[in-house]
Amino acid sequence: MRGLRKPAMVMAASAAMIVAAFCPPQARAQAVAPQPSNSLVLVNQIQSLQAQMRQMQGQIEELQHQLQQLKQANKEQYVDLDSRVGKLEHAQPATAESAPPAAAPQGGAAPAPGATPTQPLSAADEAAAQAAYEGAFKSLRDGNYVESARGFRAFIDKYPQSPLVSNAYYWLGSSYQVTQNYKPALAAFQTVLRKYPSSPKADEAQLRIADCQIALKQYAAARGTLQALIKANPGSESAQRARAKLQDIPAGLQ
C-alpha cells in the first residue's frame, strides 16, 4: 500500500504543476493578490470627494465671474449718468443743476401743456428748496438711489414752482432707472418732455425714454422715440447716440 501511495502523490503534484503552468499570469496574480485594506478604500473615497470639491469650486468661481460681468454690464449702462454726476461734484450747488427760469416761449407761444407757471419763492423757501434738492442729489452721487428717488419725489411735491423741478424729474427718472424700476422711470422722463420741452435735459430725457422702452421690450416705441430725436436734432451729439441705440435694437422686434 505504501508503495502505491507514493506514485499517487507524485502524480498529484505533477498535475498541479501542469495546471499552474497553463493558467494565465493574471489569474495567478489575482489568486495571490491581497484584497485592498479598509485604509486604502478610505483614501480612495477621500480623493474622490476632493476631486468633486475642486469641480464644484470651479463651478462656483465661474458663476461668480458671470455675476461680476452682469454687474459690470449694468454699471456701464449708466456710465453717462455717472460721468455727468461726477462733473457736478465740484460745481457750485446753486448753479450746477439749475434749470433756466420759466419764460415766455419765443414767438409768444403759450406755455407747454401741463407746465406749472413759475412764481418767485421767498428767500426762506428758496433756501429750503435748494437744501432739499441738494440733499436728494447728494444721495444720487453717493449711490443711494432709493433715497435719491424719495428725495426728488418729495422735492417735486413740496416745491412744484421751483425752477429746479424739471431737473428733479430727470434725476428722479435716473434714480428709478438705475434700480431697474423702468415704468416709473419712463413716466418721469416723459414728464420732462411733456412739461419742460425746452429744458437742457430734454434730449437726454428722450434717450432715457428709449432706454426704458427697450428694457420693457417696447421696441417699436423705442424706435419711434429715437427717430423723433434724430429728426428734431439731426446734427447733435444726442442724435449720434440715438443712431447707435437704433443699431442695437434687433431688426424685426416689435
C-alpha positions in Angstrom: 0.0 0.0 0.0 2.7 2.4 0.9 4.3 1.7 -2.5 1.1 2.7 -4.2 0.6 6.0 -2.3 4.0 7.4 -3.2 3.3 7.3 -7.0 -0.1 8.8 -6.5 1.3 11.7 -4.6 3.9 12.3 -7.2 1.2 12.2 -9.9 -1.0 14.7 -8.0 1.9 17.1 -7.6 2.8 16.8 -11.2 -0.8 17.6 -12.2 -0.8 20.7 -10.0 2.3 21.9 -11.7 0.9 21.3 -15.1 -2.3 23.2 -14.3 -0.3 26.1 -12.8 1.8 26.3 -16.0 -1.2 26.6 -18.2 -3.0 29.3 -16.0 -2.7 32.9 -17.4 -0.4 35.2 -15.4 -3.3 37.5 -14.5 -5.2 34.6 -13.0 -2.2 33.6 -10.9 -1.7 37.2 -9.8 -5.3 37.6 -8.8 -5.1 34.3 -6.9 -2.3 35.6 -4.8 -3.0 39.4 -4.8 -4.1 40.7 -1.3 -7.5 42.3 -1.0 -7.4 46.1 -0.5 -7.5 47.2 3.1 -10.1 49.5 4.6 -7.5 52.3 4.8 -6.9 52.1 1.0 -10.7 52.2 0.4 -10.9 55.3 2.7 -8.1 57.0 0.9 -9.7 56.5 -2.5 -13.0 57.9 -1.2 -11.3 61.0 0.2 -9.5 61.6 -3.1 -12.8 61.2 -5.0 -14.5 63.7 -2.7 -11.6 66.1 -3.1 -12.0 65.9 -6.9 -15.7 66.6 -6.6 -15.0 69.6 -4.4 -12.5 71.0 -6.8 -15.0 70.7 -9.6 -17.7 72.4 -7.5 -15.2 75.2 -6.6 -14.6 75.7 -10.3 -18.3 76.0 -11.0 -18.7 78.5 -8.1 -15.9 80.6 -9.5 -17.5 80.6 -13.0 -20.8 81.7 -11.5 -19.1 84.5 -9.6 -17.4 85.6 -12.8 -20.7 85.7 -14.6 -22.3 87.7 -11.8 -19.4 90.1 -11.9 -19.9 90.5 -15.7 -23.6 91.2 -15.2 -22.8 93.8 -12.6 -20.2 95.5 -14.9 -22.7 95.5 -17.8 -25.3 97.1 -15.6 -22.8 99.7 -14.4 -21.7 100.5 -17.9 -25.3 101.0 -18.9 -25.4 104.1 -16.7 -21.8 105.3 -17.4 -23.2 108.5 -18.9 -25.2 109.2 -15.7 -22.1 108.6 -13.5 -19.9 110.8 -15.6 -22.5 113.6 -15.5 -22.8 113.3 -11.8 -19.0 113.3 -11.4 -18.7 116.5 -13.3 -21.2 118.1 -11.0 -19.4 117.2 -7.8 -17.1 120.2 -8.0 -19.7 122.6 -9.4 -21.4 125.2 -7.3 -24.7 123.7 -5.9 -26.7 126.7 -6.7 -25.9 126.7 -10.4 -24.8 123.1 -11.2 -28.2 121.7 -11.8 -30.4 124.8 -12.0 -32.9 124.9 -14.8 -33.4 128.1 -16.8 -36.2 130.3 -15.3 -39.5 129.8 -17.0 -40.0 132.4 -19.5 -42.5 133.1 -22.3 -41.6 130.9 -25.3 -40.2 132.6 -28.4 -42.9 133.9 -30.8 -45.4 134.5 -28.0 -46.5 130.8 -28.0 -48.4 129.5 -25.0 -46.5 127.6 -22.3 -46.1 123.9 -22.7 -49.2 121.9 -21.7 -49.2 121.0 -18.1 -46.3 123.3 -17.2 -46.6 125.0 -13.8 -46.1 128.8 -14.0 -43.0 129.7 -12.0 -43.7 132.1 -9.2 -40.9 133.7 -7.2 -40.1 131.9 -3.9 -39.5 133.8 -0.8 -35.9 133.8 0.4 -36.6 131.3 3.1 -38.5 128.9 0.7 -35.8 129.2 -1.9 -33.1 128.3 0.6 -35.2 125.3 1.9 -35.9 124.2 -1.7 -32.2 124.4 -2.6 -31.3 122.4 0.5 -33.9 119.7 -0.3 -32.7 119.4 -3.9 -29.0 119.2 -2.8 -29.8 116.5 -0.3 -31.5 114.4 -2.9 -28.7 115.0 -5.4 -26.1 114.0 -2.8 -27.9 110.7 -2.3 -27.7 110.2 -6.0 -23.9 110.9 -6.1 -23.4 108.5 -3.2 -25.2 105.7 -5.0 -28.2 105.7 -2.6 -30.7 105.6 -5.4 -33.7 104.7 -3.3 -33.1 107.6 -1.0 -32.5 109.9 -4.0 -35.8 108.9 -5.6 -37.6 109.7 -2.4 -35.8 113.0 -2.1 -36.5 114.2 -5.6 -40.2 113.0 -5.3 -40.6 114.9 -2.0 -38.9 118.0 -3.6 -41.3 118.0 -6.6 -44.3 117.6 -4.3 -43.3 120.4 -1.9 -41.7 122.9 -4.4 -43.6 122.5 -7.7 -42.9 126.1 -8.6 -39.1 125.8 -8.2 -37.0 126.3 -11.4 -35.2 123.1 -10.4 -38.3 120.9 -10.9 -37.5 119.9 -14.4 -34.1 118.7 -13.4 -35.6 116.9 -10.4 -37.9 114.9 -12.7 -34.9 113.9 -14.8 -32.8 112.8 -11.8 -35.9 111.1 -10.3 -36.2 109.1 -13.5 -32.5 108.3 -13.4 -32.8 107.1 -9.8 -35.6 104.7 -10.8 -33.7 103.6 -13.9 -30.6 102.6 -12.1 -32.7 100.4 -9.8 -34.4 98.9 -12.8 -37.8 100.4 -12.0 -38.4 101.1 -15.6 -42.0 102.1 -15.6 -41.8 104.9 -13.0 -38.5 106.0 -14.7 -40.2 106.2 -18.0 -43.0 108.3 -16.6 -40.6 110.7 -15.0 -38.6 111.2 -18.2 -41.8 111.6 -20.2 -42.8 114.3 -17.8 -39.6 116.2 -18.6 -40.5 116.2 -22.3 -44.2 116.9 -21.8 -43.9 119.7 -19.2 -40.4 121.2 -19.9 -39.7 120.6 -23.6 -37.2 123.5 -23.6 -35.2 122.0 -20.7 -31.5 121.4 -21.3 -32.2 117.9 -20.3 -34.9 117.3 -22.9 -32.7 115.4 -25.4 -31.1 113.3 -22.7 -34.5 112.5 -21.2 -35.6 111.3 -24.7 -32.6 109.0 -24.9 -33.5 107.7 -21.4 -37.1 107.1 -22.5 -35.8 104.9 -25.3 -33.6 103.0 -22.8 -36.6 102.3 -20.6 -38.8 101.3 -23.6 -36.1 98.8 -24.7 -35.8 97.4 -21.2 -39.6 97.0 -21.2 -39.4 95.3 -24.6 -41.4 98.2 -26.2 -39.1 98.1 -29.2 -41.4 99.8 -31.7 -41.9 102.6 -29.3 -38.2 102.9 -28.7 -37.5 103.2 -32.4 -40.1 105.9 -32.6 -38.6 107.8 -29.7 -35.1 107.7 -31.2 -36.2 108.5 -34.7 -38.1 111.6 -33.4 -34.9 112.8 -31.6 -32.8 112.3 -34.7 -35.4 114.1 -36.9 -35.6 117.1 -34.5 -31.8 117.5 -34.0 -30.1 115.6 -36.8 -26.6 117.0 -36.2 -26.5 116.9 -32.5 -24.4 114.6 -30.2 -27.7 113.2 -28.9 -28.8 112.2 -32.4 -25.5 110.3 -32.9 -26.2 108.4 -29.7 -29.7 107.8 -30.9 -28.5 106.3 -34.1 -26.2 104.0 -32.2 -29.1 102.9 -30.0 -31.2 102.2 -33.1 -28.5 99.8 -34.3 -28.6 97.9 -31.0 -32.3 97.1 -31.4 -32.6 93.8 -33.2 -34.4 94.1 -36.5 -37.9 92.7 -36.7 -38.6 93.1 -33.0 -41.9 94.9 -32.2 
